[in-house]
């Protein structure tokens, strides 16, 4: 039997949720003496305790074609909500293809490096908590931006907080070498990833597609040879 791994940066959230639920279960059992009222409430609270633990699981995924450095895989599980040509003004300062993936409450919220390469830029931006699919959430919401570069190009991705997400964890450190498919952080609860790839990249997804972190190829970087 293989144990499910839990995100190490979510232990505090899980324990806090357990303590609150345990306290509520105790109060319900002590104050409500009608068993067919108290029992369902206690069961729901227990189910929530299990769910919150499962929510922060780190899935065991295998990257497609590990030897191909041109593949750009999804940073997160979710649904593709934007595929569009935009001007990336924070770091790349050029026209790119933006691919955005929206995570709902039931998607895995751990994030993973989309390519193997060197971290060339990282910046955390405090901000608002608009709905993650709001067009302005990319700029106005709390988010963390990371750029990576290998021999086939440079990309940038943003971990964007949603209405209920109040904390973003990102492992980016400028100058470090990272590898596609390794965990790069986590966003607590509803959120979005914006990924910016070169215009010449071969985009493999369209709006409405469901994607899985690590396993789904979003684009292929151009071959300049």
N, C-alpha and C positions, 0 to 999 in steps of 0.2 A: 504494500500500500504506500502511495506517494503522498506525503503531507503537502497541504496547500501553504505556500509561503505568504506571509502578511507583510505589507510595506512597513519598514522600520520607522518611518517618519509619521506613521499613523497610530502608533501604540497609544499615545496620549489621548487622541480622539476616541479610540475604542474603549479604553479604560474609563474615561469620563462618561461615555454613553452607558456602559455597563453599570456604573455606580448610580447614575440617575434612574435607570430602569429598575435596578434592584430596590432603590428607595421607594419608587412608585409602587412596585409590587408589594412591598411590606406595608405601605400605607393603605393600599386597596384591600389587602387581606385583613387588615386590622379594623378598617372603618366601614367596609361594605360587607355585611353579613349575609347577603342574599347570594348564594353560591353561583346561581346561573347568571348573575351580573358580574361578580368579581372574577370568576374563573376565566371567561372570555377576555376580559381586560388583561389579566395576568399572562394569558397565553399570547396575546398580541404583543405585549411588552417583551416577552421572552423571544418571540419570533424576530422582533426588531433588533434585539441584542445579537442574534445569530446573523441577521442580514448585515448589520453594520460591520461585523467582522469579515463576512464574505465580500462586502463592498470594497474593502481595501486589500484584496488579494493581489498577488503579483503572478500573473499567468506564465506558464512555461511555454514559450513560443520558439519556433525555429525560423530563422531568416531564409528566404528563398535564394538559392544560388550565392552562397557565401563568398565565392571567389570573384564575383562581379562587382567591382567598386562603383559602377555607374548607377546601380539601383538606389532609388530613394523610397524607403518604406514608410508606412504610416507611423506617426509618433503616438497615435492613440486609437482606441476603438471608437466607432461612431459612424455618423452619416456625413457624407460630403455635401456641404451647403453652398460652397463657392468654388468655381473654377473660372478665373478671369485674369486678363492682363491688367496689371497695375504698376504704378511707380512706387518702389520701395524707398521711402525717404529717411528711414531711421539709420541704416548702416550701409546697405548695398548701394544706394543712390543710383538706381537704374531701373528700367522697365523689367518686370519679372512676371511669371505666372504665379498667381496666388491660389493655393488649394487650402480650403478651410474645412476642418472636420469638427462637427458638433457632437459632444458627448452628452447623452441624457443620464438620468439618475441611475439607470441600471447598467450602464457601460462600465468596463474596467477603467479606473481613473489614473492608474500608473502610466507613465510616459516613457518612451524608449527612443534612443538615438536613431535618426532616419538614415544616416550614412556613417561610414567609418572615415574619420579625418580629424584634423586639428581644430580645437575651439579658437576662433579668431575674435570673438566678441561676445560679451555678456553684459546685460544690464537689467536690473529689476526696476519696475515702474509702479509705484503705489497709485491707486486710482479709485474709480467708482465701482459699482456692482450692478451694472445694467444687465438685462437678460443677455446670455452669451450669444444668441443669434442676432442681436441688435447690430445694425451696420456699423455703429460707432464704438462698439465694445472693444474692438481691436486697438483703438487709440485711447479711449477714456477709462476703460476698466483697469484694475490691477492686472499687470502682466509681467512676464519675464521673457526677454528676447535673447536668443542664442544664435550665433553664426558658426558654421563649420565649413572647412575647405579640404578638398583632396585634389588629386591630379586632374580631375574632370570638371571642377567648378566649385563655386561657393554658394551655399544656401543659408537661409535664415528662417528660424521658426519661433513663434510666440506661443507661450502657454498663457491663456487668457482666463481670468476668473469670471465666474457667472454670478447670478444674483445671490446664491447660497454659498458660493465658494469664497472663503475669507483667507485662504492661505495657499500660496504656491511654493512648492519645493523644487529647486532646480540644482543639479549637480555640476553645472558648467563652471569651468575654470579656464580662463584664457591661457593658451599655450599647451593645454593638455591634449593628448591623443585619446580619442574615444572610438568605440566600435559599434557598428550598426546592430541593433537588437538588444544591447545592454540597457538597463533602466537608467533614464536620465532625470527622473523626478516624479512628482505626483501633483495633481490638482485636486483639492478637496471639493467633492460634489460637482454640480453642473458646471460645465466649462467648455472651452473651445481651443483648438489649435489652428493657427494660421501658419502655413508653410509657403515660403517664397523660393522658387527655383528659376534657373535661367530661361529666357525666352526660347532658346534652342532645345530645351529639354522635351522629351517625348512623353507627354502626359497620358497616363493610362486609366484615369478615372473620369467620371462625369458627375454632375450634380444629381443627388439622389442615391448614389451608390453607398452601400454599407461596407465599411472597411474594418480590418482588424490590425491592431498594432503589431509591428514586426513582420507579419505575414503578407500584408497587402502592399503591392508595389504601386506607389502613386505616380511616379515618373522615372524616366531614365535619363541621366545626364548625358550631354552630347559628347561624342568621341571626336576629339580634335586632332587625332593622329592622321 
